[in-house]
Amino acid sequence: MNLEEIKKEENEIVFKVKCSKGTYIRTLCEDIAEAIRRNSDVCFGLERTKVRKI
């Protein structure tokens, strides 16, 4: 997994994740929120930018 921070402001963090299938992005957001001691409702505006062909 690759996690790249794009933008960080007081109440918002924007990041890009390159991950394999089966990765739960919402859970990742909750884990990040817990690590920085913020509410877990930080995960909104999800956008899938690429899908790998099988």
C-alpha positions in Angstrom: 0.0 0.0 0.0 1.2 3.5 -0.8 -0.3 6.5 1.0 0.5 10.0 -0.3 -0.6 13.2 1.5 -2.0 15.7 -0.9 -3.2 18.5 1.3 -3.5 19.1 5.1 -5.5 21.9 6.7 -6.8 22.3 10.2 -10.0 20.2 9.7 -9.1 18.3 6.5 -6.6 15.9 5.2 -6.6 14.9 1.5 -4.6 11.8 0.6 -4.2 9.4 -2.3 -4.0 5.6 -1.6 -2.6 3.0 -4.0 -3.8 -0.4 -2.7 -4.6 -3.9 -3.6 -8.1 -5.4 -3.8 -9.7 -6.1 -0.5 -8.5 -2.9 1.1 -11.2 -1.2 3.2 -10.6 2.5 2.6 -13.2 3.6 5.1 -11.4 1.5 7.8 -8.1 3.1 6.8 -9.7 6.5 7.3 -11.0 5.6 10.7 -7.5 4.3 11.7 -5.9 7.5 10.5 -8.5 9.6 12.4 -7.8 7.6 15.6 -4.0 8.0 15.2 -4.3 11.8 14.9 -7.0 11.9 17.6 -9.8 13.2 15.4 -13.4 12.1 14.8 -13.7 9.2 12.4 -16.2 11.0 10.2 -13.2 12.4 8.2 -13.8 9.9 5.4 -16.0 11.5 2.8 -15.6 12.3 -0.8 -14.1 9.0 -1.8 -13.1 8.8 -5.5 -11.9 5.8 -7.3 -9.4 7.0 -9.9 -8.2 3.7 -11.3 -9.3 0.1 -11.6 -6.9 -2.7 -12.6 -8.2 -5.1 -15.2 -8.4 -8.8 -14.2 
